[in-house]
Amino acid sequence: MDLIADVLLIAGALGAALYCMILARRIKSLSRLDTGLGGAISALSAQVEDMRASVKAATQASGTSMKDLMEVTGRAEIAAGRLELLLSTVHERGQPPKPVKLDRSDEPKILKAMKEQRLDEDKDKKESGARAELLTALQQVMTAVKR
């Protein structure tokens, strides 16, 4: 009986030794930096660093874009205010003037005709000037919006 117990004990010890050798090989393969778990960890740490750099660059780019957008928005608001002012001016000038009754029967007819012609020319100049200002402001708004 002692002999059978000793044989079983030796067989158990050899089995445990074999099992320990297999575990040691697996642990060595996991600890290798190029193919095992160490390689996976080093690859993941490199990817994390790349992602940090990408996030930092994206944050800086978004900050710059936000500043540009705020600048363009400010210019567009200023241009919109100009347009509103010009439109109100055009609407005010587009209304017919209130008639004024003055007694000018003593002026010669030629003088009256010259004054009317000058008033018409001044009115045309004012309207064309307002239209030119309106067109300029519209162009400024369009360029601000395109940026």
Secondary structure by P-SEA (a helix, b strand, c coil): caaaaaaaaaaaaaaaaaaaaaaaaaaaaaacccccaaaaaaaaaaaaaaaaaaaaaaaaaaaaaaaaaaaaaaaaaaaaaaaaaaaaaaaaaaccccbbbbccccccaaaaaaaaaaaaaaaaaaaaaaaaaaaaaaaaaaaaaac
